[in-house]
Amino acid sequence: MTRRYNDFNTWLKEQFGERVQKITVDAGFSCPNRDGTLSTGGCIYCNPQGSGTGAFSRKISITDQLIQGKEALGRRYKAKKFFAYFQSFTNTYGPVEKLKSVYEEALAVDDIIGLSIGTRPDCVNQEILDLLEQYARRSMIWIEYGLQSIHDRTLDIINRGHDFPCFRNAVLLTQNRNIKICVHVILGLPGETRAQMLETAETLSRMNIDGIKLHLLYVIKGTGMETLYRAGTYQCLEQQEYVDLVCDFLERTPWNVVIQRLTGDPHPHELTAPEWSLKKAETLAMIHDQLEKRNTRQGSFLVS
């Protein structure tokens, strides 16, 4: 089967010579868009748990979360190397001494070969990046910036709390430190056209980033998006529509950019719509089939 995009699992195996898995870690961080610094409601699509596991509230230490994750993922995938993935809320939002304590606890666990740190572009600075640069000398460090869209009007609509120049500045501040940059983008945001979504792809293609995560905008219970959806002012993307957009996006993304995700994983009990978003394997198969049908691959539209 022809490899149509630079998927993360294959890329990691090329780097380390074996299967590598991410272990999701909840370190108890908050978010300036939740704690009142910027807002108390968060982004309109975000659930109150911030995509977290709840492990911190159950008083499970970072070390124990990683040990449990190693056991489970080792059994399932036969993996022996792991990343600690700080996913919940904003994982650079705190004093540097706290960040140092959290990150070093994770790196001290056997078989943890790197960190992946989910955050916002308005929650990094020189001091924090200096700390991450130190770790990057001996471990692989990914920083995952939630961008979602390059369009400031869209960022205002979703109550993101920062603009595109803020993201661009964070990327420039992060580059040339051996820290790998992954960018999160959501397809199907309110009011965005296909042309605008592809403008996001084209802009990112020129920014020398290392990875991308694509997400479908699905509607979670208790969020601002659910209010818009039930009022009839927002319509979810259809499955084929999303598949086509992902393929369009991939065609405009350089091959060297690692594709860490092509769609999300909503929890069934939290999901309002669309129901097809629960069919992840089917959607991924449709994306590959569409690329085959087009006879294109990641970066095709960038080849002169």
Secondary structure, DSSP 8 states (H G I E B T S, - for coil): ----S-BHHHHHHHHHSS-EEEEEE------TTTSSSS-SS-STT--TTTT--STTTTT--HHHHHHHHHHHHHHHH---EEEEEE-SS-TT-S-HHHHHHHHHHHHTSTTEEEEEEEE-GGG--HHHHHHHHHHHTTSEEEEEEEEE-S-HHHHHHTT-SS-HHHHHHHHHHHTTSS-EEEEEEEES-TT--HHHHHHHHHHHHTTT-SEEEEEE--EETTSHHHHHHHTTS-----HHHHHHHHHHHHHTS-TTSEEEESS----TTTEEE-GGGG-HHHHHHHHHHHHHHHT--TTGGG--
